[in-house]
Amino acid sequence: MPTPAQTEEKSLRILLWLVAVGFFMQTLDATIVNTALPAMAKSFGESPLRMQSVVVAYSLTMAMLIPASGWVADRFGTRRVYVAAIALFVVGSVACALSGNLSQLVAARVVQGLGGALLLPVGRLAVLRAYPRERFLQAMSFIAIPGLVGPLIGPTLGGWLVEVATWHWVFLINIPVGLIGCVATVFYMQDNPRPDTPRFDLAGYLLLAFGMVAVSLAVDGLSGLGLKQASVLVLLVFGMASLTAYWLHAAKRPDPLFSPQLFSIPTLSIGLLGNLFSRLGSSCMPFLVPLLLQLSLGYSPMQAGMMMVPVALSSMLVKRVTTPLITRYGYRRVLVTNTMLVGLTMASFAFVAPSQPLWLHILQLALFGAVNSMQFTAMNTVTLRDLDSSNASSGNSLLSMVQMLAMSMGVAAAGAVLAGFTGFFGSAQASQTLHAFQATFACMGLMTLASAGIFWQLSPEVRVVKKAEEPEASGQG
């Protein structure tokens, strides 16, 4: 008969697997859709070049909900919220599979994003409360592994499902995993709601959420939503005004969602701005590359998915060398140089042609994956390195929100640029579409290159990594 200590240890291990599987579902769903977009577009009678709203809706919804996730878990209990998160994710997945047009699919992706936004923050909070402090880092390192595996197999799995079945199975595979997760959560996750949770800053949250949504929709409206210039301008002005109002509101409150005082920490303010602007460019690559391979180079969905494997593999391999490089050369030199390399490797896709050998495309994708992974690690750690225990949670949530916001805006911006060049070059022939893709890669690469100036503002003395662990909140690090 097992002892109480053995029973408790078993429950802790199952909890760890439960949170890891939830994180895997979230990161898998963020990447598995990209290779299926052309098949979805054909099913709906839409242009594959205007499908970015499917990606934007998911990541933008996650960015909106992340600021409230910690308070929701404290107020209602981790078990209750985690079950609700999985249930929302499964319901959203079913709705995605049943969608009959693009508008329905985008709405279903919003429901999926509501569940996905809660999976990792609430799961991580459950692990933090269940595990002793000396074992927490080891536990979080285990949970981080699915964040690397999801993007590795997601594009290939999505392409394979499209070829052997239909695009609907990209979403239907979440159902059995989600149902098992709900049952396991009820038995192995503690609840522990906190009735004394401080009052939620609802006014500040609404201002922040509306500002993010309005700005993102303004960017996406240039292409995906088909909004006129006047509507885009009105959305952009309202969004910027709402974000400004939040800043003024937060300065007056004793307990805001994100205190303006966080920005008095130089590494955090530079790191957040650098994250936002450099990811605006690089986050569009998982969206653009599968489209380029299928629409302009004649790849099948599965072949296009397999071409993303070098990106994920090289990103995993380069993790080991990032910290020694930062320790030796400092954050400023590494980030300025590497940001330029990310921009240049992105711009190099402007020279892609059907006549080029396969090994060259694989090398190109692997190089991008390596420098992009180094960029994420360096940006994330420099942003959080100088936070103390009193503001670490708030700073980490703010970083997670900025990451997801940059992802949604980056895909929306790439879609707008691609739509503009498609109108210029035409889309009747594959060669015309290729020219539009080439020009888009050049523009997005130059946009990333310009963000190197933000990291130049770091002090050259900032070089020792104080916080070894990298935030896993978005699965993008």
C-alpha positions in Angstrom: 0.0 0.0 0.0 1.5 3.4 -1.0 2.5 5.8 1.8 0.9 9.3 1.9 4.3 10.7 0.7 4.2 8.4 -2.3 0.6 9.3 -3.1 1.4 13.0 -2.9 4.4 12.6 -5.2 2.3 10.7 -7.7 -0.3 13.5 -7.6 2.4 16.1 -8.2 3.8 14.2 -11.2 0.3 13.9 -12.7 -0.3 17.6 -12.1 2.9 18.4 -13.9 1.9 16.2 -16.9 -1.5 17.8 -16.9 -0.1 21.4 -17.1 2.5 20.3 -19.7 -0.2 18.7 -21.9 -2.3 21.9 -21.6 0.7 24.0 -22.7 1.3 21.5 -25.6 -2.3 22.0 -26.8 -1.9 25.7 -26.8 1.4 25.8 -28.6 0.4 23.1 -31.1 -2.8 25.0 -32.0 -0.8 28.2 -32.5 1.3 26.5 -35.3 -0.8 23.6 -36.7 -3.2 26.0 -38.4 -0.7 27.8 -40.6 -0.1 24.9 -43.1 -3.9 24.3 -43.4 -4.8 27.9 -44.3 -4.8 27.3 -48.2 -7.1 24.3 -47.7 -9.4 26.4 -45.5 -9.5 29.2 -48.0 -10.4 26.9 -50.8 -13.2 25.4 -48.7 -14.6 28.8 -47.9 -14.1 30.3 -51.4 -11.7 32.9 -50.0 -8.2 34.0 -51.1 -5.4 32.2 -49.2 -3.6 35.5 -49.1 -6.4 37.0 -46.9 -6.6 34.3 -44.2 -4.5 36.1 -41.6 -7.6 36.9 -39.5 -7.6 33.2 -38.4 -4.2 33.6 -36.8 -4.8 37.2 -35.6 -8.1 36.3 -33.8 -6.4 33.6 -31.7 -3.3 35.5 -30.6 -5.1 38.8 -30.0 -7.7 37.1 -27.8 -4.9 35.5 -25.8 -3.2 39.0 -25.4 -6.5 40.4 -24.2 -7.1 37.8 -21.5 -3.5 37.3 -20.1 -3.7 40.5 -17.9 -6.8 39.1 -16.1 -5.7 35.4 -15.9 -3.9 35.7 -12.5 -6.8 37.5 -10.8 -9.4 35.1 -12.3 -7.4 32.1 -10.9 -7.0 33.7 -7.5 -10.7 34.7 -7.3 -12.3 31.4 -8.5 -9.6 28.8 -7.8 -7.1 27.2 -10.2 -9.0 23.9 -10.6 -12.2 25.5 -11.6 -10.6 28.0 -14.0 -8.4 25.3 -15.5 -11.4 23.1 -16.2 -13.2 26.0 -17.7 -10.1 26.9 -19.9 -9.9 23.3 -21.3 -13.7 23.3 -21.9 -13.6 26.6 -23.7 -10.6 25.4 -25.8 -12.5 22.2 -26.8 -15.8 24.0 -27.5 -13.8 26.5 -29.6 -12.1 23.6 -31.5 -15.5 22.0 -32.2 -16.8 25.3 -33.4 -13.8 25.8 -35.7 -14.3 22.4 -37.3 -18.0 23.1 -37.8 -17.4 26.6 -39.3 -19.0 27.1 -42.8 -17.3 30.4 -43.6 -14.4 32.6 -42.6 -16.4 34.8 -40.2 -17.6 31.8 -38.3 -14.1 30.4 -38.1 -12.7 33.7 -36.8 -15.4 33.8 -34.1 -14.6 30.2 -33.1 -10.9 31.0 -32.9 -11.8 33.8 -30.4 -13.4 31.2 -28.2 -10.4 28.9 -28.6 -8.1 31.9 -27.6 -10.2 32.5 -24.5 -9.3 29.0 -23.3 -5.8 29.0 -24.6 -4.9 32.2 -22.8 -5.7 30.6 -19.4 -4.0 27.3 -19.9 -0.4 28.2 -19.1 -0.7 31.1 -16.6 -3.3 29.2 -14.5 -1.4 25.9 -14.9 1.8 27.6 -13.9 0.1 29.1 -10.8 -1.2 25.6 -9.8 2.4 24.2 -10.0 3.8 27.2 -8.1 1.3 26.5 -5.2 1.7 22.7 -5.2 5.5 22.4 -5.6 8.1 23.3 -2.9 10.2 26.4 -3.9 13.4 24.4 -4.4 11.7 22.1 -7.0 9.8 24.8 -8.8 12.4 25.6 -11.4 12.8 21.9 -12.2 9.1 21.6 -12.6 8.8 24.6 -14.9 11.7 23.3 -17.0 9.7 20.2 -17.6 6.6 22.2 -18.5 8.6 24.2 -21.0 9.5 21.2 -23.1 6.0 21.0 -24.8 6.5 24.7 -25.8 9.4 23.5 -28.0 7.8 20.2 -29.2 4.5 21.9 -30.3 6.0 24.1 -32.9 8.2 21.3 -34.0 5.4 18.9 -35.0 2.5 21.4 -35.5 3.1 22.5 -39.1 3.9 18.9 -40.3 0.9 17.4 -38.4 -1.4 20.1 -39.9 -0.2 19.4 -43.4 -0.5 15.7 -43.0 -4.1 15.9 -41.6 -5.1 18.1 -44.6 -3.7 15.5 -47.0 -5.0 12.3 -45.5 -8.3 13.7 -44.2 -9.6 17.4 -44.2 -8.6 20.6 -42.5 -11.4 20.0 -39.9 -9.2 17.4 -38.2 -6.7 20.1 -37.3 -9.2 21.1 -34.7 -11.0 17.9 -33.9 -7.8 16.2 -32.5 -8.1 18.6 -29.5 -11.4 16.9 -28.4 -10.1 13.6 -26.8 -7.1 15.3 -25.3 -9.3 18.0 -23.8 -11.8 15.6 -22.3 -9.1 13.6 -20.6 -7.6 16.8 -19.4 -10.8 17.9 -17.8 -11.3 14.6 -15.9 -7.6 14.6 -14.7 -7.9 18.3 -13.6 -10.9 17.5 -11.3 -9.0 14.7 -9.6 -5.4 16.0 -9.4 -5.5 19.8 -9.3 -6.2 21.7 -6.1 -8.6 24.6 -6.1 -7.7 27.0 -3.3 -9.7 30.1 -4.3 -8.8 33.3 -2.4 -11.9 35.2 -1.2 -9.6 38.1 0.0 -8.4 38.7 -3.6 -8.2 42.5 -4.2 -10.8 44.1 -6.3 -10.1 43.8 -10.0 -9.3 46.9 -11.9 -12.1 46.5 -14.4 -12.0 50.0 -15.8 -8.2 49.7 -16.5 -8.6 46.3 -18.0 -11.4 47.5 -20.4 -9.3 50.5 -21.5 -6.3 48.3 -22.1 -8.2 45.5 -23.9 -10.1 47.9 -26.1 -6.9 49.7 -27.1 -5.2 46.5 -28.1 -8.1 45.2 -30.1 -8.7 48.5 -31.9 -5.1 49.0 -32.9 -4.8 45.4 -34.1 -8.1 45.5 -36.0 -7.0 48.8 -37.6 -3.9 47.0 -38.9 -5.8 43.9 -40.0 -8.5 46.1 -41.5 -6.1 47.2 -44.2 -6.4 43.8 -45.8 -8.2 41.0 -44.0 -11.4 42.9 -42.9 -11.7 45.0 -46.1 -12.2 48.2 -44.1 -11.9 51.6 -45.8 -9.1 54.0 -44.9 -11.5 56.2 -42.9 -12.6 53.2 -40.7 -9.0 52.1 -40.2 -8.0 55.7 -39.1 -11.0 55.9 -36.7 -10.1 52.5 -35.1 -6.4 53.5 -34.8 -7.2 56.9 -33.1 -9.7 55.3 -30.7 -7.2 52.5 -29.9 -4.3 54.9 -29.2 -6.6 57.1 -27.1 -7.8 54.1 -25.1 -4.2 53.0 -24.4 -3.3 56.6 -23.4 -6.3 56.7 -21.1 -5.2 53.5 -19.5 -1.7 54.9 -18.8 -3.2 58.0 -17.1 -5.7 55.7 -15.2 -2.9 53.4 -14.0 -0.8 56.3 -12.8 -3.6 57.3 -10.3 -4.5 53.8 -9.0 -2.6 52.2 -6.1 -3.1 48.7 -7.6 -3.2 48.9 -11.4 -2.9 45.9 -13.7 0.5 47.1 -14.8 2.1 50.0 -12.9 3.8 52.7 -15.0 6.6 52.5 -12.4 7.6 49.2 -14.1 9.0 51.4 -17.0 11.4 53.1 -14.6 13.5 49.9 -14.9 15.6 50.5 -18.0 16.1 46.8 -19.0 12.4 46.2 -18.8 11.2 49.2 -20.8 13.8 48.6 -23.5 13.2 44.9 -23.5 9.4 45.4 -23.9 9.7 47.9 -26.7 12.3 45.7 -28.4 10.0 42.7 -28.0 7.1 44.5 -29.6 8.8 46.0 -32.6 11.2 43.2 -33.5 8.4 40.6 -33.2 6.2 42.6 -35.5 8.5 41.4 -38.2 9.6 38.0 -37.2 6.2 36.7 -35.9 4.8 36.8 -39.4 7.2 34.1 -40.7 5.2 31.0 -39.5 2.2 32.5 -41.4 4.0 33.6 -44.6 6.4 30.7 -45.2 3.8 27.9 -45.5 1.8 30.1 -47.8 4.8 30.9 -50.0 5.8 27.2 -50.3 2.3 26.1 -51.2 1.1 29.0 -53.4 4.3 30.0 -55.2 6.6 27.0 -55.1 4.1 24.2 -55.5 4.6 22.3 -52.2 1.9 20.1 -50.8 0.6 20.9 -47.3 2.6 18.1 -45.7 5.8 19.1 -47.6 5.3 22.7 -46.5 4.8 21.6 -42.9 8.0 19.5 -43.0 9.9 22.5 -44.3 9.2 24.2 -40.9 11.0 21.4 -39.0 14.5 22.9 -39.6 13.3 26.2 -38.1 12.2 24.4 -34.9 15.2 22.1 -34.7 17.8 24.9 -35.1 15.9 27.0 -32.6 16.2 24.2 -30.0 19.9 23.6 -30.8 21.0 27.2 -30.4 19.6 27.6 -26.9 22.8 26.3 -25.4 25.1 28.9 -26.9 22.9 32.0 -26.2 23.8 32.5 -22.5 27.6 32.1 -23.0 27.4 34.7 -25.8 25.5 37.1 -23.7 27.9 36.6 -20.7 30.9 37.3 -22.9 29.6 40.1 -25.2 26.8 41.7 -23.2 23.1 42.1 -24.1 23.5 45.2 -26.2 26.0 43.8 -28.6 24.3 40.4 -28.9 20.8 41.9 -29.4 21.8 44.6 -31.8 23.8 42.2 -34.0 21.3 39.4 -33.8 18.3 41.7 -34.5 20.1 42.7 -37.7 20.7 39.1 -38.6 17.1 38.2 -38.0 16.0 41.1 -40.3 18.6 40.1 -43.0 17.6 36.4 -43.0 14.0 37.4 -43.3 14.8 39.7 -46.2 16.8 36.9 -47.8 13.5 35.2 -48.6 13.0 37.9 -51.2 15.4 35.9 -53.4 13.5 32.6 -53.1 12.8 31.1 -56.5 11.3 27.7 -57.7 14.6 26.9 -59.5 16.7 26.9 -56.3 17.7 23.6 -54.8 15.9 22.1 -51.8 19.0 22.2 -49.6 19.2 26.0 -50.0 15.7 26.5 -48.7 16.3 24.2 -45.8 19.5 26.1 -44.9 17.7 29.4 -45.2 15.0 28.3 -42.8 17.4 26.7 -40.3 19.5 30.0 -40.2 16.3 32.0 -39.5 15.3 29.5 -36.8 18.6 29.8 -35.1 18.9 33.6 -35.0 15.2 34.0 -34.1 15.5 31.6 -31.2 18.5 33.5 -29.9 16.6 36.7 -30.3 13.7 35.4 -28.1 15.9 34.1 -25.4 18.0 37.3 -25.2 15.0 39.6 -25.3 13.0 37.7 -22.7 15.8 37.4 -20.2 16.9 41.0 -20.4 13.3 42.2 -19.9 12.9 40.3 -16.7 16.5 40.3 -15.3 16.1 43.3 -13.0 12.6 42.7 -11.6 12.4 41.9 -7.9 9.9 39.7 -6.2 7.3 42.5 -5.7 7.0 43.2 -9.5 8.1 39.9 -11.1 4.6 38.6 -11.6 3.3 41.8 -13.1 6.4 42.2 -15.3 6.1 38.6 -16.6 2.4 39.0 -17.4 3.1 42.3 -19.2 5.8 40.6 -21.3 3.5 37.7 -22.1 0.8 40.2 -23.2 3.3 42.2 -25.4 4.5 38.9 -27.0 1.0 37.9 -28.0 0.0 41.4 -29.1 3.1 41.6 -31.3 2.3 38.2 -32.8 -1.2 39.3 -33.8 -0.1 42.7 -35.1 2.8 41.2 -37.0 0.6 38.7 -38.9 -1.9 41.5 -39.5 0.8 43.8 -40.8 2.2 41.1 -43.0 -1.2 40.4 -44.4 -1.7 44.1 -45.2 1.7 44.4 -46.9 1.1 41.2 -48.8 -2.4 42.5 -49.9 -0.8 45.7 -51.1 1.8 44.0 -53.2 -0.7 41.5 -54.5 -2.7 44.4 -55.8 0.4 45.8 -57.4 1.8 42.7 -59.0 -1.5 40.8 -59.5 -2.3 37.2 -58.4 -3.5 35.5 -61.6 -0.3 33.6 -62.0 2.1 31.9 -59.5 5.0 34.1 -60.7 3.0 37.3 -59.8 2.1 35.9 -56.4 5.8 35.0 -55.9 6.8 38.7 -56.5 4.3 39.8 -53.9 5.7 37.4 -51.4 9.3 38.5 -52.2 8.5 42.2 -51.7 6.6 41.4 -48.4 9.6 39.4 -47.0 11.9 42.3 -47.9 9.6 44.9 -46.1 9.1 42.8 -43.0 12.8 42.1 -42.8 13.6 45.8 -43.0 11.0 46.5 -40.3 12.8 44.0 -38.0 16.2 45.5 -38.9 15.0 49.0 -37.8 14.2 47.7 -34.3 17.9 47.0 -33.7 18.2 50.7 -32.7 16.0 50.1 -29.7 18.4 47.5 -28.2 21.3 50.0 -28.8 19.9 51.9 -25.8 20.9 49.2 -23.4 23.9 49.8 -21.2 27.0 47.9 -22.5 27.5 46.7 -18.9 24.3 44.6 -18.9 25.7 41.2 -19.6 25.2 38.6 -16.8 22.0 36.7 -16.9 20.4 37.0 -13.5 17.2 35.0 -14.3 18.2 31.8 -16.0 14.6 30.7 -16.7 12.9 32.2 -19.7 9.2 33.0 -19.7 7.1 30.3 -21.2 3.9 32.1 -21.2 3.5 32.4 -24.9 5.4 29.5 -26.1 7.4 31.7 -28.3 10.6 32.0 -26.4 
